[in-house]
Structures are given as C-alpha cells and as structure tokens.
C-alpha cells in the first residue's frame, strides 16, 4: 500500500505505507486510508516533524562515526523533508493537503 498526498499548491507526494504512517503519526493524524491536513494545522505539523528530526539520534540518522553503513539507511530527516516542503508551499497558497491510499 502507498500513501499519495495531494495539494493544489504542489505536485503529488508518494510514500510507502510504513513511512506514510510514521509521518502521519508524528503530525498527530490517524493512519487512515484517506484524510486531510488543513492549512491551520500545517504550522504545528511542520514543527512536530522538525522536532522529531532534531531529537533523532545521530546513530539512528545513519551518521556513524566510522563511516560504515553510510548511505545504507534513509534518515528521518530525508523522509520528512518532502512533506515539510509540501506543507510550506500549501500553507503559502492556503491550500489543504489530502491523502489517499
């Protein structure tokens, strides 16, 4: 299953089920087959994603000191960045983001 996030302000954003569910959970949304992120909710959602990224440990982010395994993992920062950018653009144009599976 995939999540397809849509907004009139941006192109579509597609995420696999585990990533989509994690992102939705971080912003306080249920991992439902369909939903909406209202413009009024986006600033808080961006803050929640940025906070989650900031609290991610360097090891979890794939930043091993010895360089072993670099590039093998996708960090939370890399996974949420497209959603943060989508929300910023949608907020600027006062457009909601919807999703469906």
N, C-alpha and C positions, 0 to 999 in steps of 0.2 A: 504494500500500500504506500502511496505517496500523498503528501500534502501539497496543494497548489494554492499559494497565496496570491491574491489579485487586488489591484487597485487601479483606478483610472489615472492615477498620477505616475505610475511606473509600469514596467513590464512585469510579467509573472515571475514568481519565485517558487521553485520546486524544491521540496525537502523529502528525504526518506522518512518513513514512519517514526523510527526512533529519534531522529534529530528534530522532526516537527513536533513530536510530543514533548521532548525536553524543552524546546523553545517556548511552546505554549505554557508548559508548567512554570517556567521561570517568570513569565509575564502574568501569571495568575489566571490563565484561561484553561478550561477543560479541554482535553484532547478529544473533542467531538468530531464527527465526520464533516460538520460544517460550522462556521462561526463568523464572528465579525470583531474587529478591533476598531472601536470608534475613535475619531480624532481626539476627543477629550481624554482618552485612555493612553494615548501614544507616548506622551512625555514620561509618564510613570513607567510604562513598559520599556522604554529606552533606558531609563535609569536602572530598572531591575536587571536588564541584560548587561549593562555596563558594570553594575555592581557584582554580578555573577562572574564576569570575566576578571575583574580586579581581584576577586577572592580565590580564583583558581590558582592552585599551587603551581610553581614552575615545572615540577616534575609531571604533573597532570597535563600541563600545556605542551609537553614534549620538548622542554628546554633542558635536557640532560647536560650536565657539565662536560661529560666525556665525549659528547657528540654522537654516541652510539644511539641508533634508532631515530636520529633526526629525520624528519620527513616521513616517518612511518605512521605517525598519528596526526589527525587533524585536531587542532586545539579548539576549545570552546570559542575563543576569540574569532577564529576563522569561520566557525559555523554560524555565529550570530551576526557577524558583520553585515552580510547582505540584508538581513531583516532590519537591523538598525538603520541602514541607509534607506531601505524601503519606507520605514516609518517616518524618517526625517522628510523625505520627499512628499509623502502622503500628507503629513502634517502641514507642510508649507502650502500645499494646494487644497487643504481642507477636505481631503477625500478619505473615506474609511478603507480598511483592508479587510477583505473577506477571504475565507478559505473553504476548500472542499477537498475531499479525498478522491 
